[in-house]
Structures are given as structure tokens and as C-alpha cells.
Amino acid sequence: MKTRIHTAGSRGKADHGWLKARHTFSFANYYNPKRLHFGVLRVLNDDIIAPGGGFDVHPHENMEIITIPIKGKLEHKDNLDNGSVIRAGDVQVMSAGTGVYHSEFNPDAEEALNLLQIWIFPREKNVSPRYQQMSFNIDANPDILHQVVSPHPDDEGLWIHQDAWLYLGKAESGKRLNYELHKQNHGIYLFVIDGEIAIAGNHLKARDAIGIQSIRAIDMEVIRDARVLLMELPV
């Protein structure tokens, strides 16, 4: 087993007034040669966007982009004629492919928006851009990992152009969450949204993360009521 710990405090920081961001991997003005990616996982940003703030229209290409609101809501518009508002409990996927332009704003006049944005390198380049979103009632079904993203269009949840699976889970103190990998050469990157867990001999707190390789399954113990994001990815 190989493990790599990324504590909450070790992440890169950015403060633009309307945007306060934490970068797990090198991004924008934050560069760390030891923190470039974990396998095909290129970006894991933890953003807080002030009321009315947001990103003006900007381009992406050849990237699978997954957005998970933690608190508040996000208004999305793109040149594919998609326009929607996603909230905590929703997950959004955008396959940038040959190129897409979009904007992201916090439409609320009072409440700040907190979201996770994940970028994953695609399995193939120059696919047709696409957009997808779905609601998941994680709170109503605790103590299990809910699949929210997979490589298969007919599978449960959303899908992307990569052999990657993403799960969200919520569990109470004393519970255990188990996971068995789909593919032997994959690794796991686990991010603690809140609470505390013990995994692979490590104690992780809110916003800590761990990358694990050379395993077939993992078992985690919830030390304090927790929400987690688990990603299985080619490494």
C-alpha cells in the first residue's frame, strides 16, 4: 500500500475578495511541483463564492469537470444552451471535449456558495461537449457510499469520459464504510468534506485528503459524524 496525505492546511490559497479558494493541486497562481495531480485527477478546488460573485464566461477543452455544491447554489450557463441552478445535494458534469464556454455565478443575494470543483483528464480527446446534472438524496440514506459518477452512460448517476468512479457518503460516529475497487491498477483519492475518519492507519479531519495506491479494497472508520468524497481513478 502506498499513501499520500494532503492536509487541509497544506493546500494552496487564493483570496480575490468575491472568491476564497483552496487548491489541493497546483492551480492558477498556486504551484507546487509535488502537487500536480493524482493519476488522472488534475484539480480539486474548494471554493467559497460571495453572494453575487462568480466566474464570467471562460473556455475549457478536453477536461471532465465535476461540480459539487456543499452549501448554497450555483447558476450555470454555457454556449450549448444549458442554463440551470444547482444546489447542495446536486452534482454537475461537463465534458469540455472540443471546447465549451460557460459562466458560473452565485445567484443568491445573501448566502455564500461553497463548492468542490474537480477536473479529471479524459480517456479520449476532442469528444463532443456535453452537460449533465442530477440530484442525490445522500442525507436520507446514510452509512453507505452513493455512486454519483461512473464511466458508463447506463450506470447509476452521471457519467464521464474516463474510467473513474465518484462516490459521496455520510455516516455517523462509530460506523464503517467499505469500498472495493473496480480495477486493479486504480487508486483511491478520498477527501473528507467534514467530520473525522480513520483510514489506512491515518486520522483525517475536515478537508484533509488521502491518496492510496496498490490496494484492492479499503475500510474506513467514522470517528466523528462525517461526509466524504471518494474517487477511484487510473493512476
C-alpha positions in Angstrom: 0.0 0.0 0.0 1.2 3.5 -0.9 -0.4 6.5 0.8 -0.1 10.2 0.2 -1.6 12.7 2.8 -2.8 16.2 1.8 -3.9 18.0 5.0 -6.4 20.9 4.8 -3.7 23.4 5.9 -1.2 22.3 3.2 -3.4 23.4 0.3 -2.8 26.4 -1.8 -4.7 29.6 -1.1 -6.3 32.3 -3.1 -8.3 35.3 -2.0 -9.9 37.5 -4.6 -12.5 39.1 -2.4 -15.5 37.6 -4.0 -13.7 34.2 -4.2 -11.8 32.4 -1.5 -10.3 29.2 -2.8 -8.2 26.3 -1.5 -6.3 24.2 -4.1 -5.3 20.7 -3.3 -3.3 20.5 -6.6 -1.3 23.2 -8.4 -3.8 25.7 -9.9 -3.7 29.3 -11.2 -1.1 31.2 -9.1 -0.5 28.2 -6.8 2.3 26.0 -8.0 3.8 23.1 -6.1 5.9 20.6 -8.2 5.0 17.9 -5.7 1.2 18.6 -6.0 0.5 18.4 -9.8 -2.1 15.6 -9.9 -3.1 12.2 -8.6 -3.3 10.0 -11.6 -5.9 11.5 -13.9 -7.2 13.7 -11.1 -5.9 17.1 -12.0 -7.9 19.6 -9.9 -9.7 19.6 -6.6 -10.7 23.1 -5.7 -12.6 24.1 -2.6 -14.2 27.4 -3.4 -16.3 29.9 -1.4 -18.0 32.4 -3.7 -19.6 35.5 -2.2 -23.2 36.5 -2.9 -23.5 37.8 -6.4 -19.9 36.8 -7.3 -18.8 34.3 -9.9 -16.8 33.5 -13.0 -17.5 35.3 -16.2 -17.7 33.4 -19.5 -14.5 31.4 -20.0 -13.4 28.4 -22.1 -12.5 24.8 -21.3 -11.4 21.9 -23.5 -10.5 18.3 -23.1 -11.4 18.0 -19.5 -14.1 16.3 -17.4 -15.3 18.8 -14.9 -17.4 17.8 -12.0 -19.0 20.4 -9.6 -20.4 19.5 -6.2 -22.1 22.3 -4.2 -21.6 21.9 -0.5 -23.7 24.9 0.6 -25.7 27.4 -1.3 -26.4 27.4 -5.1 -24.7 27.9 -8.4 -26.1 29.3 -11.6 -24.5 27.8 -14.7 -24.8 29.0 -18.4 -22.9 27.8 -21.4 -22.8 28.1 -25.2 -24.5 24.7 -25.5 -27.8 26.4 -24.5 -27.7 24.9 -21.0 -28.8 27.1 -18.1 -29.6 25.8 -14.7 -29.1 26.4 -10.9 -27.6 23.6 -8.9 -27.8 23.3 -5.1 -26.3 21.3 -2.3 -27.3 17.7 -3.0 -26.8 18.1 -6.8 -23.9 17.0 -8.8 -23.0 18.5 -12.2 -20.8 17.1 -15.0 -19.4 19.0 -18.0 -17.4 17.2 -20.6 -15.5 20.0 -22.3 -14.2 18.0 -25.2 -13.6 20.0 -28.3 -14.4 23.2 -26.4 -17.1 24.9 -24.4 -17.7 28.4 -22.9 -19.5 28.8 -19.7 -20.1 31.1 -16.7 -20.7 30.2 -13.0 -22.3 32.6 -10.5 -23.7 32.6 -7.1 -27.2 34.0 -7.7 -28.1 34.5 -4.1 -28.0 38.0 -2.7 -27.2 36.9 0.9 -25.8 33.4 1.2 -22.2 32.5 0.2 -21.7 29.4 -2.0 -19.3 26.7 -1.1 -18.5 24.1 -3.8 -16.0 21.5 -4.8 -14.8 21.5 -8.4 -13.0 18.5 -9.8 -11.1 18.2 -13.1 -10.3 14.8 -14.5 -8.2 14.2 -17.6 -10.4 12.4 -20.2 -9.8 9.0 -21.6 -10.1 10.4 -25.1 -9.7 13.9 -26.5 -12.0 16.0 -28.7 -15.3 14.4 -27.8 -18.5 16.3 -28.3 -19.1 18.7 -25.4 -21.9 17.7 -23.1 -23.6 18.8 -19.9 -25.5 16.7 -17.2 -26.7 17.2 -13.7 -28.6 15.1 -11.1 -29.9 15.3 -7.5 -28.8 12.8 -4.9 -30.5 12.4 -1.5 -27.4 11.4 0.4 -28.8 12.5 3.8 -31.8 10.2 3.5 -29.6 7.2 3.0 -26.6 7.4 5.4 -23.9 5.0 6.2 -23.2 3.9 2.6 -21.3 5.3 -0.3 -23.5 6.6 -3.1 -22.2 6.3 -6.6 -22.6 9.7 -8.3 -20.3 9.4 -11.3 -19.1 6.5 -13.4 -17.7 5.7 -16.9 -20.9 4.2 -18.1 -23.9 6.2 -19.5 -26.4 3.5 -18.4 -24.9 3.2 -14.9 -26.3 4.7 -11.8 -25.7 8.5 -11.5 -23.8 10.7 -14.0 -21.1 9.6 -16.4 -17.8 10.9 -17.8 -15.2 10.0 -20.5 -12.8 8.3 -18.1 -12.6 5.0 -16.2 -13.3 6.8 -12.9 -16.0 6.4 -10.2 -17.0 9.0 -7.7 -18.9 8.4 -4.5 -20.4 10.6 -1.8 -21.2 9.2 1.7 -22.4 10.4 5.0 -22.1 8.4 8.2 -22.4 8.7 11.9 -19.6 8.2 14.5 -18.8 4.6 15.0 -19.9 3.5 11.6 -17.6 1.9 9.0 -17.6 2.4 5.2 -16.0 -0.1 2.9 -15.1 0.1 -0.7 -13.7 -2.4 -3.2 -12.0 -1.1 -6.4 -13.4 -1.8 -9.8 -10.0 -2.2 -11.4 -6.7 -3.5 -10.0 -4.4 -0.8 -11.4 -6.5 2.1 -10.0 -6.0 4.2 -6.9 -8.3 6.0 -4.5 -8.4 9.6 -3.6 -10.6 10.4 -0.6 -11.5 13.9 0.6 -13.1 14.5 4.0 -15.8 17.1 3.5 -16.5 17.4 7.2 -16.1 15.3 10.3 -13.3 12.9 11.1 -12.3 9.4 9.9 -9.6 6.8 10.3 -8.3 5.1 7.2 -5.1 3.2 6.2 -3.7 3.9 9.7 -4.3 7.7 9.3 -6.6 10.0 11.2 -8.2 12.6 8.8 -10.1 15.7 9.7 -12.3 18.0 7.7 -10.8 19.0 4.4 -7.9 16.5 4.8 -7.4 14.1 1.9 -5.5 10.9 1.2 -4.4 9.2 -2.0 -4.0 5.4 -1.7 -2.4 3.1 -4.3 -1.6 -0.7 -4.5 -4.8 -1.9 -2.8 -7.9 -3.8 -3.8 -10.2 -2.5 -1.0 -10.3 -0.1 1.8 -12.1 0.2 5.1 -12.7 3.4 7.0 -14.0 4.1 10.5 -16.0 7.2 11.2 -14.6 8.9 14.3 -16.9 11.9 14.2 -20.0 12.3 12.0 -18.6 12.7 8.5 -19.2 13.4 4.9 -16.7 12.1 2.4 -16.0 12.2 -1.3 -14.3 9.0 -2.7 -12.8 8.9 -6.1 -11.5 5.7 -7.8 -9.1 6.7 -10.7 -6.5 5.4 -13.0 -3.1 6.2 -11.5 
